[in-house]
């Protein structure tokens, strides 16, 4: 796996290909630390071969539906646009539910911000990482969930709660067919402002033994994360632009800005 060390945004962009290559899309993901298995969905981190995968997948499905139901109660309405199982999983994944999906972005600066921001919040001095992969990306606006095709990708989109390394008797259960490969999907429906503002793409993984093929790795040493976050803010990449601010965090930021200004105030 190729690793490139970077110290600033300019350094990072010097290695980024901004044009597509014959329809193949460049995708980016930031991670705050070096995992044993980078670019692995949260559902499979820490998974051991002796654990029953089927139970893990059932737990995932219940978690997603519980989250959807709780959001509906909290906001007094169903999450907008999350009609299919894949869309519901993508929305729940984006807010932190452990699933077989992995968040990526079409914008390399967004991935860099998440890597540096998560590392800064952890108060670690270790490096953080950005991964770059190339793949064709399915766009859900073009009928992927309604067609009669039966490709591996179509199966993954129609029934994302399946796994592919179950025993034969498990495959014949009520959940139907299963998929085997990693697929990249862009949820372009107006599901959520975060998904849109972060130019999100999701990879869906059938199990822990299938990963993204040979991503390029960018390493950011811990001492450079704060300066890089400042540079990204100047370029318009921050909590506000990525739709990450809540009312509480908004008040916290404004108070901090006021206290740091020459005419700051107390109380």
Rosetta blueprint (number, residue, H / E / L):
1 X L
2 X L
3 X E
4 X E
5 X E
6 X E
7 X L
8 X L
9 X H
10 X H
11 X H
12 X H
13 X H
14 X L
15 X L
16 X L
17 X L
18 X L
19 X L
20 X L
21 X E
22 X L
23 X L
24 X E
25 X E
26 X E
27 X E
28 X E
29 X E
30 X E
31 X E
32 X L
33 X L
34 X L
35 X L
36 X L
37 X L
38 X L
39 X L
40 X L
41 X L
42 X H
43 X H
44 X H
45 X L
46 X L
47 X L
48 X L
49 X L
50 X L
51 X L
52 X L
53 X H
54 X H
55 X H
56 X H
57 X H
58 X H
59 X H
60 X H
61 X H
62 X H
63 X H
64 X H
65 X H
66 X H
67 X H
68 X H
69 X H
70 X H
71 X H
72 X H
73 X H
74 X H
75 X H
76 X L
77 X L
78 X L
79 X L
80 X L
81 X L
82 X L
83 X L
84 X L
85 X H
86 X H
87 X H
88 X H
89 X H
90 X H
91 X H
92 X H
93 X H
94 X H
95 X L
96 X L
97 X L
98 X L
99 X L
100 X L
101 X E
102 X E
103 X E
104 X E
105 X E
106 X L
107 X L
108 X H
109 X H
110 X H
111 X H
112 X H
113 X H
114 X H
115 X H
116 X H
117 X H
118 X H
119 X H
120 X H
121 X H
122 X L
123 X L
124 X L
125 X L
126 X L
127 X L
128 X E
129 X E
130 X E
131 X E
132 X E
133 X E
134 X E
135 X E
136 X L
137 X E
138 X E
139 X E
140 X H
141 X H
142 X H
143 X L
144 X L
145 X L
146 X L
147 X L
148 X L
149 X L
150 X L
151 X L
152 X H
153 X H
154 X H
155 X H
156 X H
157 X H
158 X H
159 X L
160 X L
161 X L
162 X L
163 X L
164 X L
165 X L
166 X L
167 X L
168 X H
169 X H
170 X H
171 X H
172 X L
173 X L
174 X L
175 X L
176 X L
177 X L
178 X L
179 X L
180 X L
181 X L
182 X L
183 X E
184 X E
185 X E
186 X E
187 X L
188 X L
189 X L
190 X L
191 X L
192 X L
193 X H
194 X H
195 X H
196 X H
197 X H
198 X L
199 X L
200 X E
201 X E
202 X E
203 X E
204 X E
205 X L
206 X L
207 X L
208 X L
209 X L
210 X L
211 X L
212 X L
213 X L
214 X L
215 X L
216 X E
217 X E
218 X E
219 X E
220 X E
221 X L
222 X H
223 X H
224 X H
225 X H
226 X H
227 X H
228 X H
229 X H
230 X H
231 X H
232 X H
233 X H
234 X H
235 X L
236 X L
237 X L
238 X L
239 X L
240 X L
241 X L
242 X L
243 X L
244 X L
245 X L
246 X L
247 X H
248 X H
249 X H
250 X H
251 X H
252 X H
253 X H
254 X H
255 X H
256 X H
257 X H
258 X H
259 X H
260 X H
261 X L
262 X L
263 X L
264 X L
265 X L
266 X L
267 X L
